[in-house]
Amino acid sequence: MTDNDRDRVAIVWRGDNEMRNNATPENNRLKGIFAALTAAGLKPEPAVFDEAFQGEFEDQLLGVAAVLVWVDPVHRGVRRAALDQVLRRVAGKGVLVSGRPDIIDRMGVKSVLHETRALGWGSASAFYETPEVFRRQMPGSLATGPRVLKQNRGNGGHGVWRVEPIEGDAVHVRSARPETAEQTLPLALFLTQWSDELSAGDGLVDQPFFPRLMDGMVRCYMSGDRVAGFGHQLVTALADPSAGPPQPRLYSGPDDERFQDLRRLMETDWAPGLCRQLTIGRHELPVIWDADFLFGEPTPGNDRGYVLCEINANSVFPIPDEAPAALAATLRARLI
């Protein structure tokens, strides 16, 4: 890498060869991020990825100082294993990658909800790694009330279900995907069918269903270990049908007065605790990631009862207007 390359930043998203050949900093959804990086004195460039031109893509990444990635873990049934192999190789040769696959594997999976449950954002959760454990323990969990099951790996509501026990040794199952029909089935059949879901998704997280769902979900956007903004949304995917459709997410900056308690908790307690629990350095946290919170019961130090329901550590978009400048500043500081 020459001195002229030390400010080059590859912005990665998935696309075909035509998109790769025609991509510019202005003709894609990430144009605000390109602009913020340029304003910070960096030189961002498109780096469209597909397995069909993986070698050309890798050669490009080896010539830049940093790589920022916006690629879903699963896209039209295709996982990003090939991309992750490339990212590991270029990171091993000194290119700054955000977020690195090994970091995503630690914090961007649903099992983190159970692994970090003692931080103060947790709930009475379980993690089922094998079908045998799931079939043995899930009935006792359902005896406590409605539960939410989440595949360890997934995005966009895929692999998320509300499971509620009903009379007659049966359960009612509602998917977070609106196109998926609700089901009522015997408990034994449910345990058998969802054992297959466990295997397909590398495990299942089991959390309580929170009745305060209609109070909305707060998405806390982070750049490294600092809050970069918020998104507040009424999410009705797992609510009763009478709740109506979900509402748009409303974005705000890090100074939003409604969420300063959450900002304090994230910056002083929970983000540092996450790093300790998962053995992640603060400088290794992605330049943009988010944590989704529902409202549970208030606890000491967590007066509003924030409960973590998901961490998104790759492909975080859209983001608040204030976030591109924050992630650009974080990246600039890491490259100095």
HELIX and SHEET records of a PDB file:
HELIX    1   1 ASP A    3  ASP A    5  5                                   3    
HELIX    2   2 ASN A   17  ASN A   22  1                                   6    
HELIX    3   3 LYS A   31  ALA A   39  1                                   9    
HELIX    4   4 GLU A   51  PHE A   53  5                                   3    
HELIX    5   5 GLN A   54  LEU A   61  1                                   8    
HELIX    6   6 ALA A   81  GLY A   92  1                                  12    
HELIX    7   7 PRO A  101  MET A  107  1                                   7    
HELIX    8   8 SER A  111  GLU A  115  1                                   5    
HELIX    9   9 ARG A  117  LEU A  119  5                                   3    
HELIX   10  10 PRO A  131  LEU A  142  1                                  12    
HELIX   11  11 LEU A  187  ALA A  200  1                                  14    
HELIX   12  12 PRO A  211  ASP A  215  5                                   5    
HELIX   13  13 PRO A  241  ALA A  243  5                                   3    
HELIX   14  14 GLU A  257  PHE A  259  5                                   3    
HELIX   15  15 GLN A  260  ARG A  264  1                                   5    
HELIX   16  16 LEU A  265  TRP A  270  3                                   6    
HELIX   17  17 ALA A  271  LEU A  278  1                                   8    
HELIX   18  18 ARG A  282  GLU A  284  5                                   3    
HELIX   19  19 ALA A  323  LEU A  335  1                                  13    
SHEET    1   A 4 LYS A  43  PHE A  49  0                                        
SHEET    2   A 4 ARG A   8  ARG A  14  1                                        
SHEET    3   A 4 ALA A  66  TRP A  70  1                                        
SHEET    4   A 4 LEU A  96  SER A  98  1                                        
SHEET    1   B 2 VAL A  74  HIS A  75  0                                        
SHEET    2   B 2 VAL A  78  ARG A  79 -1                                        
SHEET    1   C 6 ALA A 126  TYR A 128  0                                        
SHEET    2   C 6 LEU A 204  PRO A 208 -1                                        
SHEET    3   C 6 ARG A 147  GLN A 151 -1                                        
SHEET    4   C 6 VAL A 160  ILE A 166 -1                                        
SHEET    5   C 6 ALA A 170  SER A 175 -1                                        
SHEET    6   C 6 GLN A 183  PRO A 186 -1                                        
SHEET    1   D 5 LEU A 250  SER A 252  0                                        
SHEET    2   D 5 ARG A 226  GLN A 233 -1                                        
SHEET    3   D 5 MET A 217  SER A 223 -1                                        
SHEET    4   D 5 TRP A 289  PHE A 295 -1                                        
SHEET    5   D 5 TYR A 306  ASN A 312 -1                                        
END                                                                             
